[in-house]
Amino acid sequence: MADAGTARAEADRGDRSGVRTALAGLTTRGRSFLAAGVAAALCAYVLGQSDLLRVGLLLAALPLLCAAVLHRTRHRVAGSRRLSPARVPAGSEARVHLRTENVSRLPTGLLMLQDRVPYVLGPRPRFVLDRVEPGGRREVSYRVRSDLRGRYPLGPLQLRLTDPFGMCELTRSFSAFDTLTVVPRVTPLPPVRLSGEAKGYGDGRQRSLALAGEDDVIPRGYRHGDDLRRVHWRSTARYGELMVRREEQPQRARCTVLLDTRYIAFRGAGPESAFEWAVSGAASVLVHMLERGFSVRLLTDTGTSVPGEGSEGFAGASQESADAAGLMMDTLAVIDHSDGAGLSRAYDTLRGGNEGLLVAFLGDLDEEQAAVVAKMRQRGGAAVAFVLDSDAWVRERTDVPGPVHGTGERLRMLRESGWTAVEVPRGASLEEVWRRADRERTGLGAASGTGFGTAGAAGHGEGRS
């Protein structure tokens, strides 16, 4: 009985709250009708005019009746939202589709839709819908666009209902919202020569023989078409079925993209800043290498990478490469400046491993950090650095460009350690600096015999990326 009493009490409170909400939604017209009806009723009582009393009661009852009907039907309108697409590059547009449906048995009055969007996506969209019949639906759409990458919430959708007489207006906010992900711009990169791509894995990848003895070989089950000379009889006798040797193991070319996110390394903000150029460049290289079949890895100065990324990165030229690109783009969409002062954590992550091709996007470097970067290059791999002088990026375009704060000296230190170091001027095209890095690599390769990129086994032929 106590539970039933509590339920009834809560229902009573809900009804009283609904009545107060409905009365608070009276428009100026509804309040005027209500005031006129009350005044007419009082005058009829004082003067003893029954006809005037009927008019007063009608005037007062009309807005109250409209508020009651609107309150009873306002929870029978359903709303939904759909993004197309949910992930867009910076500067591109996405379309938002809104759908409302009248699921009640009564027609609605005038409907006003309003969707909440962040200021960076544009003005708040508003729509006015005519009367919706029972079971009817209406669909509207609007476009959003942002030059700044990030994740932006859309919603909740607000629905304002009015009665046919304009006496009452109620606002309902739906709880559902969606998220628009604005990823960095991806620039298609031109093909340049890459050495060290393993032949025999897909199109022109090298296969390396497994360095295992007779007792260390890892067998697998026999498959139709396997050469019988590869049957491993000892394992066959042990497992009771034909087993063959795994004599060939595919070796996939690998690429690590290092993104410097230190706050002290970049100046300025906005879509045209040096940091945004670096983020867009890292995204472009990651997608380019994935399309070429590389196992790619994203690394920041803090030593962190993409959540869910394996020890060897995401594999390209596979069915999962599109999902891998999406994960990395989602990570770059929200990446921000770090509070770190150095690149030692990234060096610790790279040290002792064979990372293949290393592509770095770096901000301002002092002598100490330039020395740390110089040590990142592996002996068996090639390294390319795109160095952005943030001071040059914040200067006016009329200024004479040129290296400041020792940028030229830092580039020389990197080149002496085997890096292909390229300075990125303000507003430079990623495609052009990519070609320039290839030209500088070609000059270095003629003297040192190294290539623009390796997969941990240099000198095994040439490919195209």
Residue pairs with C-beta under 8 A, 6 or more apart in sequence:
18 71
19 71
21 71
21 170
22 67
22 68
22 70
22 71
22 168
22 170
23 67
25 67
25 70
25 168
25 169
25 170
25 171
26 34
26 63
26 67
26 167
26 168
26 169
27 162
27 166
27 167
27 168
27 169
29 63
29 165
29 166
29 167
30 63
30 66
30 67
30 166
30 167
30 168
31 63
33 59
33 60
33 62
33 63
33 167
34 59
34 60
34 63
34 64
36 56
36 59
36 60
37 55
37 56
37 57
37 58
37 59
37 60
37 61
37 62
38 56
38 60
39 56
40 52
40 53
40 55
40 56
40 59
41 53
41 56
41 57
41 60
42 56
43 49
43 52
43 56
44 50
44 51
44 52
44 53
44 55
44 56
45 53
62 165
62 167
63 167
63 168
66 163
66 165
66 167
66 168
67 163
67 167
67 168
69 106
69 163
70 109
70 161
70 162
70 163
70 168
70 170
71 170
73 104
73 106
73 108
73 161
74 161
74 170
74 172
75 172
76 102
76 103
76 104
76 106
77 100
77 101
77 102
77 103
77 104
77 108
77 111
77 132
77 159
77 161
77 172
78 100
78 101
78 103
79 98
79 99
79 100
79 101
79 113
79 157
79 159
79 174
80 98
80 99
80 176
81 96
81 97
81 98
81 99
81 115
81 154
81 155
81 157
81 176
81 177
81 178
82 96
82 97
82 99
83 94
83 95
83 96
83 97
83 154
83 178
83 180
84 94
84 95
84 96
84 97
85 94
86 94
86 178
86 179
86 180
86 181
87 180
87 181
87 183
87 326
87 329
87 330
88 94
88 180
88 181
88 182
88 183
89 182
89 183
89 184
89 185
89 186
90 146
90 147
90 148
90 149
90 182
90 183
90 184
90 185
90 271
90 280
91 145
91 146
91 147
91 185
91 271
92 145
93 143
93 144
93 145
94 143
94 144
94 145
94 180
95 141
95 142
95 143
96 115
96 125
96 141
96 142
96 143
96 144
96 154
97 139
97 140
97 141
98 113
98 115
98 127
98 139
98 140
98 141
98 142
98 157
99 137
99 138
99 139
100 111
100 113
100 129
100 132
100 137
100 138
100 139
100 159
101 135
101 136
101 137
102 108
102 132
102 133
102 134
102 135
102 136
102 137
103 135
104 134
105 134
106 134
107 131
107 132
107 133
107 134
108 131
108 132
108 161
109 131
109 161
109 162
109 163
109 164
110 128
110 129
110 130
110 131
110 161
110 162
110 164
110 166
111 128
111 129
111 130
111 132
111 138
111 159
111 160
111 161
111 162
112 126
112 127
112 128
112 129
112 159
112 160
112 162
113 125
113 126
113 127
113 128
113 129
113 140
113 157
113 158
113 159
113 160
114 124
114 125
114 126
114 127
114 157
114 158
114 159
114 160
115 124
115 125
115 142
115 154
115 155
115 157
115 158
116 124
116 153
116 154
116 155
116 156
116 157
116 158
116 177
117 124
117 125
117 144
117 152
117 154
118 152
118 153
120 146
120 148
120 150
120 152
121 144
121 145
121 146
121 152
121 154
121 180
122 143
122 144
122 145
125 142
127 140
129 138
129 140
131 164
132 138
144 152
144 154
144 180
146 152
146 180
146 182
147 271
148 182
148 270
148 271
149 182
149 183
149 184
149 276
149 279
149 332
149 333
149 334
150 181
150 182
150 333
150 334
151 179
151 180
151 181
151 182
151 333
151 334
152 179
152 180
152 182
153 177
153 178
153 179
154 177
154 178
154 179
154 180
155 174
155 176
155 177
155 178
156 173
156 174
156 175
156 176
156 177
157 173
157 174
157 176
158 171
158 172
158 173
158 174
159 171
159 172
159 173
159 174
160 169
160 170
160 171
160 172
161 169
161 170
161 171
161 172
162 168
162 169
162 170
181 329
181 330
181 333
182 333
183 283
183 329
183 330
183 332
183 333
184 276
184 279
184 280
184 282
184 283
184 329
184 332
184 333
185 280
185 283
185 284
186 280
186 283
186 284
186 287
186 329
187 280
187 281
187 284
187 429
187 430
187 431
188 284
188 288
188 431
189 284
189 285
189 288
189 430
189 431
189 434
189 465
190 431
190 434
190 435
191 464
191 465
192 434
192 435
192 437
192 438
192 452
192 464
192 465
193 438
193 442
193 451
193 452
193 462
193 463
193 464
193 465
194 253
194 292
194 357
194 451
194 452
194 453
194 462
194 463
194 464
194 465
195 382
195 445
195 450
195 451
195 452
195 453
195 454
195 458
195 459
195 460
195 461
195 462
195 463
196 253
196 356
196 357
196 382
196 451
196 453
196 454
196 455
196 456
196 457
196 458
196 459
196 460
197 204
197 205
197 206
197 253
197 453
197 455
197 460
197 461
197 462
197 463
198 205
198 206
198 207
198 208
198 250
198 251
198 252
198 253
198 455
198 457
198 460
199 205
199 206
199 207
199 460
199 461
200 206
200 207
200 248
200 250
201 207
201 250
201 251
201 252
201 293
202 293
202 317
203 293
204 461
204 463
205 250
205 251
205 252
205 253
205 293
206 251
206 455
206 457
206 460
206 461
207 248
207 249
207 250
207 251
208 248
208 249
208 251
208 457
209 247
209 248
209 249
210 217
210 218
210 246
210 247
210 248
210 249
212 218
217 232
217 245
217 246
217 247
218 246
219 232
219 235
219 243
219 244
219 245
219 246
220 243
220 244
220 246
221 241
221 242
221 243
221 244
222 231
222 241
222 242
222 243
222 244
223 244
226 244
227 244
230 244
230 245
230 247
231 242
231 243
231 244
232 243
232 244
232 245
235 243
236 242
236 243
251 455
251 456
251 457
252 293
252 294
252 295
252 312
252 315
252 455
253 292
253 293
253 294
253 295
253 356
253 357
253 453
253 454
253 455
254 294
254 295
254 296
254 297
254 312
254 313
254 354
254 355
254 356
254 357
254 455
254 456
255 285
255 289
255 294
255 295
255 296
255 297
255 313
255 355
255 356
255 357
255 358
255 359
255 453
256 296
256 297
256 298
256 299
256 313
256 350
256 355
256 356
256 357
256 358
256 359
257 282
257 285
257 286
257 289
257 296
257 297
257 298
257 299
257 359
257 360
257 361
258 299
258 300
258 301
258 346
258 350
258 358
258 359
258 360
258 361
258 362
258 376
259 278
259 279
259 282
259 298
259 299
259 300
259 301
259 332
259 335
259 360
259 361
260 278
260 300
260 301
260 343
260 360
260 361
260 362
260 363
261 275
261 300
261 301
261 302
261 335
261 336
261 337
261 338
262 301
262 337
262 338
262 340
262 341
262 342
262 343
262 363
263 337
263 338
263 339
264 341
264 364
265 362
265 363
265 364
265 365
265 390
266 273
266 274
266 275
266 278
266 337
266 363
266 364
266 388
266 390
267 273
267 274
267 390
267 391
267 393
267 394
268 274
268 275
268 390
268 393
268 394
269 275
270 276
272 427
273 393
274 363
274 388
274 389
274 390
274 393
274 394
274 424
274 426
275 337
275 363
275 390
277 388
277 393
277 424
277 428
277 430
278 361
278 362
278 363
278 386
278 388
279 332
279 335
279 361
280 430
281 361
281 386
281 430
282 298
282 332
282 359
282 361
283 328
283 329
283 332
284 430
285 359
286 296
286 298
286 325
286 328
287 325
288 465
289 296
289 316
289 357
289 465
290 296
290 314
290 316
290 317
290 321
290 324
290 325
291 316
291 317
291 321
292 316
292 317
292 465
293 316
293 317
294 316
294 356
294 357
294 455
295 312
295 313
295 314
295 315
295 316
296 313
296 314
296 316
296 324
296 328
297 305
297 309
297 312
297 313
297 314
297 355
298 305
298 306
298 309
298 313
298 328
298 331
298 332
299 305
299 346
299 349
299 350
300 335
300 338
300 346
301 338
301 340
301 342
301 343
301 345
301 346
302 338
302 340
302 345
302 346
303 345
303 346
303 348
303 349
306 314
306 327
306 328
306 331
307 327
307 331
308 327
309 327
314 320
314 321
314 324
314 325
314 327
314 328
315 321
315 324
316 324
342 368
342 369
342 372
343 369
343 372
343 373
343 376
344 372
346 376
347 372
347 373
347 375
347 376
350 358
350 376
350 378
351 375
353 378
354 378
354 380
354 381
354 456
355 378
355 381
356 381
356 453
356 454
356 455
356 456
357 381
357 382
357 383
357 384
357 452
357 453
357 454
357 455
358 376
358 377
358 378
358 381
358 382
358 383
358 384
359 383
359 384
359 385
359 386
360 373
360 376
360 383
360 384
360 385
360 386
361 385
361 386
361 388
362 373
362 385
362 386
362 387
362 388
363 387
363 388
363 390
364 388
364 389
364 390
364 391
364 405
364 407
365 373
365 387
365 410
366 406
367 406
367 409
367 410
367 413
370 410
370 413
370 414
371 413
373 385
373 414
373 419
374 413
374 414
374 416
374 417
374 419
375 417
376 383
377 383
377 417
377 418
377 419
380 454
380 456
380 457
380 458
381 453
381 454
381 456
381 458
382 418
382 420
382 441
382 450
382 451
382 452
382 453
382 454
382 458
383 418
383 419
383 420
384 419
384 420
384 421
384 422
384 437
384 441
384 452
384 453
385 414
385 419
385 420
385 421
385 422
386 422
386 424
386 433
386 437
387 407
387 410
387 411
387 414
387 421
387 422
387 423
387 424
388 423
388 424
389 403
389 404
389 405
389 407
389 423
389 424
391 404
391 405
392 401
392 402
392 403
392 404
392 425
392 426
393 426
395 426
397 426
397 427
401 425
401 426
403 411
403 423
407 423
408 423
411 421
411 423
414 421
415 421
415 444
418 448
418 450
420 437
420 440
420 441
420 444
420 452
422 433
422 436
422 437
422 440
424 433
437 452
438 452
441 451
441 452
444 450
445 451
445 452
449 459
450 458
451 458
451 462
453 465
